[in-house]
Amino acid sequence: TGLNENYARELMELHTLGVDNYYEQRDVYELARVLTGWTHGWEGDPYASEYGFRFQADVHDDGSKRVLGSKVRKKDGEKEGIETIRRLAHHPGTAEYVTWKLCRYLINDEPDPGLLARVSEVFRDTKGDLPAVYRAIVLDPEFIHPRNHRAKFKSPFEFVVSALRATGAQIHEPRGVLLGLHRMGQPLYQCEDPTGYFDQTEAWLDPGVLVHRWDFALKLTSGKLQGVTMHPEVLPSLIPLEPSKRLDAIQRSMLPVAMTPEDRAGFDHAQSAPYLLGLVLGSPAFQEQ
């Protein structure tokens, strides 16, 4: 009854070229025509065949088409779609967009242009070999450059998982953890947007939401988080120590690097081991990647 332009737009916008990158509305329309007939369901008897992708030739647009300035060669409709998708996958814009997302996720919300150029070249040279791209990112000098140290901020999911791992916690019943994630703004498997949850600092560094992270951390360390218990040796190993020694012990066991003087400031008033541990888990030193 009409073209599914949304399907075509998401193919270019989310999975290949990026938002309004190299394409125009006309390309969206033409790609939607290429993909007519691409559908899903049962082939033949629904009780005898598997449900999945199928091509429905009788609703395919057989007319001439042009996507991104290139004419789509007339073939059967399924091959037209495969050829066009391959062209999108090998487009320089796809290399730029995919590597930008990976560098933003792994290194910095605003990755260095030189890094992007180097990694994009690897993407193109290897025809999109993602393990090779990952190696290029991790082995690039930008990966360990001081300006990228603690540049990323943990999402609620990353924060919760890292807090549970750092304390050796056991989850006996997940309700308390799931409720905590919901309050922090990242309920598990409930993102409404096809792009998924944001991983940039701007999306999560909000005082109104951070209070729920602090609440989660303090409940975890005080034994009040429903369905969760810390490793039985965590607190007993801290309680006999003097407050300053406790902070040093927590720092060595739970933080990737030493805390700065600014990070340590404000912990002097924490007299109890559970409270101090909760404050450290809620501090910038733990929440920054």
Disulfide bonds with the S-S distance in Angstrom:
none
